Amino acid sequence: NMKQWLKLVEKIMFIFFGVCLGGYVAAHKYCIKIKVLRTEISKWQFVVRLYDIWIMTKQHSQSIEDYLYNRGIKNIAIYGASFLGTRLYYELKKTGINVKYVLDKNTNVSLVGVDMRDPDHSSSKGIDAVIVTTLNSFDEVKNSLKTRGYRQVFALDEILYDLMIRAQMTDCKESER
């Protein structure tokens, strides 16, 4: 009778252990999924904020074109052909800034009428600056481009923040008058 009791307790313990282990694995997978989703949400919040800043700078007559001209930049490459890179291309397309090509590691991406190049196999010849539109790893991208001979490398978000600060300074000067 005692042996049966121990076997029953043993079975209950195995079932309990199995349920606990299964619960832990399921919870762990769920936590990983939540972490990935939080990262994606943060990324998209950042993109929305950048678009907001971009619109604010335009409302204050601050342009990326002027930002580049003021630095003697006329021929650029854009790094990243995703949403921000595409918007930047169309923003500059009909200006005096010449977008020579777009750099993107994803060879499946294309923009109509745009020369697409692999950043690892491109030449910096004739390019005054590269504007990086990717949201992460700017320093890594910048260092890689610098080793390929690109002299000036800017992050799009830094340009937009710079323009926003200028717009706010202009507002402050106007309100003092």
C-alpha positions in Angstrom: 0.0 0.0 0.0 2.9 2.3 0.8 4.5 1.6 -2.5 1.4 2.5 -4.4 1.1 5.7 -2.4 4.7 6.6 -3.2 4.1 5.8 -6.9 1.0 8.0 -6.8 3.0 10.9 -5.2 5.8 10.3 -7.7 3.3 10.6 -10.6 1.8 13.7 -9.1 5.2 15.2 -8.7 6.1 14.5 -12.3 2.9 16.0 -13.5 3.4 19.0 -11.3 7.0 19.4 -12.5 5.8 19.0 -16.1 3.1 21.6 -15.7 5.6 24.0 -14.0 8.2 23.4 -16.7 5.7 23.8 -19.5 4.3 27.0 -17.9 7.8 28.4 -17.6 8.7 27.7 -21.2 5.4 29.2 -22.4 5.9 32.3 -20.2 9.5 32.6 -21.4 8.4 32.6 -25.0 5.7 35.1 -24.3 8.2 37.4 -22.5 10.5 37.2 -25.5 7.7 38.1 -27.8 6.7 41.0 -25.6 10.3 42.3 -25.6 10.4 42.1 -29.4 7.1 43.9 -29.7 8.3 46.6 -27.3 11.4 47.1 -29.4 9.3 47.4 -32.6 6.9 49.8 -30.9 9.8 52.0 -29.8 11.2 52.0 -33.3 7.9 53.1 -34.8 7.4 55.8 -32.1 10.8 57.1 -33.1 9.8 57.1 -36.8 6.5 59.0 -36.0 8.4 61.5 -33.9 10.9 62.1 -36.8 8.1 62.6 -39.3 6.6 65.1 -36.8 9.9 67.0 -36.5 10.3 66.9 -40.2 6.9 68.5 -40.7 7.6 71.1 -38.0 10.8 72.1 -39.7 9.0 72.6 -43.0 6.3 74.7 -41.3 9.1 76.9 -40.1 10.6 77.2 -43.6 13.7 75.1 -42.6 14.7 72.7 -45.3 17.1 69.8 -45.6 18.1 71.3 -48.9 19.2 74.6 -47.3 21.0 72.7 -44.5 23.1 70.9 -47.1 23.7 74.0 -49.3 24.9 75.9 -46.2 27.6 73.2 -45.8 28.6 73.3 -49.5 27.0 69.9 -50.1 25.4 69.4 -53.6 25.9 65.7 -54.4 24.8 63.1 -51.9 24.0 59.5 -51.4 21.3 58.3 -49.2 22.0 55.3 -47.0 18.8 53.2 -46.4 15.9 52.8 -48.8 13.2 52.2 -46.3 10.5 54.7 -45.4 12.7 57.6 -44.3 15.2 57.1 -47.1 12.4 57.1 -49.7 10.8 60.2 -48.2 14.2 61.9 -48.2 14.8 61.0 -51.8 11.5 62.5 -52.9 12.1 65.5 -50.7 15.3 66.3 -52.4 14.5 65.0 -55.9 13.3 68.4 -57.4 15.8 70.5 -55.5 19.3 71.6 -56.3 20.7 68.7 -54.3 21.7 65.8 -56.5 20.9 62.4 -55.1 23.4 60.4 -57.0 22.4 57.0 -55.6 20.9 55.2 -52.7 22.9 52.7 -50.7 21.2 49.7 -49.2 22.4 46.2 -48.1 19.0 44.8 -49.1 19.4 44.1 -52.8 15.7 43.4 -53.2 14.8 47.1 -52.5 14.4 49.5 -55.4 13.2 53.0 -56.1 11.9 53.9 -59.6 14.6 55.9 -61.4 17.2 55.7 -58.7 20.6 54.1 -58.9 20.7 51.5 -56.0 24.1 50.4 -54.7 25.4 47.9 -52.2 27.3 50.0 -49.6 30.1 47.4 -49.4 30.8 47.8 -53.1 30.3 51.5 -53.8 32.7 54.3 -54.5 32.6 57.7 -52.8 33.7 59.4 -56.0 31.7 62.6 -56.7 29.8 62.4 -53.4 30.0 65.3 -51.0 28.0 63.6 -48.2 26.0 60.6 -47.2 22.7 60.9 -45.2 22.0 57.8 -43.2 18.3 57.1 -42.7 18.6 53.9 -40.8 17.4 54.1 -37.2 20.0 52.0 -35.4 23.7 51.4 -35.7 24.6 54.9 -37.1 28.1 54.9 -35.6 28.8 51.5 -37.2 27.4 52.6 -40.6 29.3 55.9 -40.4 32.6 54.1 -39.6 32.1 51.7 -42.5 31.3 54.5 -44.9 34.3 56.5 -43.7 36.6 53.5 -44.4 35.1 53.4 -48.0 36.2 57.1 -48.5 33.0 59.0 -47.8 34.1 62.2 -46.1 30.9 63.5 -44.6 28.3 61.2 -43.1 25.2 62.7 -41.4 22.3 61.0 -39.6 18.9 62.2 -40.9 17.6 62.5 -37.3 20.5 64.8 -36.4 19.8 67.0 -39.4 16.1 67.2 -38.4 16.9 68.0 -34.8 19.3 70.7 -35.9 16.7 72.2 -38.1 14.1 72.1 -35.3 16.4 73.9 -32.9 17.0 76.6 -35.6 13.3 76.9 -36.1 12.8 77.3 -32.3 15.6 79.9 -32.1 14.0 81.9 -34.9 10.7 81.7 -33.1 12.3 83.0 -29.9 14.0 85.9 -31.8 10.7 86.9 -33.4 8.8 86.8 -30.1 11.4 89.1 -28.5 10.7 91.8 -31.1 
